[in-house]
Amino acid sequence: MGGWFATFLKENGYKVTVYDRNERAAKSLSRKERLRFVGDLNRAATEAQLIILATPTRVTKRLLEQIQINARSKASIVEISSVKTPINNTILKLQRKGTPILSIHPMFGPGAKSIAGRVVLTSVIPTNNRVAQHFLSLLKKKGAKLIQCSLKDHDKLASIILALPHFINIVFVNSLMALSVNPNRIRTLAGTTFKLQLLIAEAIYQEGKENELSILVDNAHSLGTLKKLAQETASLLDAIENHRTRTLVRSLANGHRFISKEKGFSTSYSRFNEAVEASSRR
């Protein structure tokens, strides 16, 4: 995401400086996108007007505590972590000290070719800050959907829209391994449902271990959400094991009534097949 934002900002008139503890990766990005590379974090932060921290939550907390000392007073800090609970107190502390900090969560990955139509959750917006407001205005101008979400509510929401599907796909992959499945062979034999599920799982495993730890462990709400999943799973397994078909039919009927309220439900099957066909053209 750091590379995505660096490229995005350069294309929109910003002079971008890149820093990463992985100098090789940062230098490679700098050469490819013709960006400025600085090998010292303090120097990079001190010289910047807008500082974007595109790091796992645990690293973001440490950097916020470190950068607030070195950044000049006019600099605005943007943190984009997917879990806010571990950094809430640090953000509030920064605010009390007068450091302009913008807390957002882009609901898309670095593979996005455009920000148009993409959702960006905004949890903390510094008031009367020209640099931060210009950044948000640019996102909106380019088509992003900015949705306000408090720090308190953010992680409850993230436990549902991130932790739940990520955990389900980790279990899915673990089950394939336990069943000694060859993913290449099973993809060849499988129909559309399995292929799309496998594609989602593969994409999640591209995101990196640190990000998964933040989503599953650092979010205080994730465990409760996942326990609810475990309860529902146990209930359905019990019904299957004991051949309680009425229970299963009732569950499917209730689920249908619930999910059919989603606005795109009527076209879901055609969109589902379009997604599978698009993924096959690789």
Buried (B, 14 or more C-beta within 10 A) or exposed (E): BBBBBBBBBBEEEBEBBBBBEEEEEBBBBBEEBEBEBBEEBBEBBBBBBBBBBBBBBBBBBEBBEEBBEBBEEEBBBBBBBBBBBBBBEBBEBBBEEEBBBBBBBBBBEBEBEEBEEBBBBBBBBBEEBEBBBEBBEBBEEBEBBBEEBEBEBBBBBBBEEBBBBBBBBBBBBEEBEEEEEEBEEBBEEBEBEBBBBBBBBBEBBEBEEEBBBBBBBBBBBBEEBBEEBEEEEEEBEEBEEEEBEEBEEEBEEEEEEEEEEEEEEEEEEEEEEEBBEEBEEE
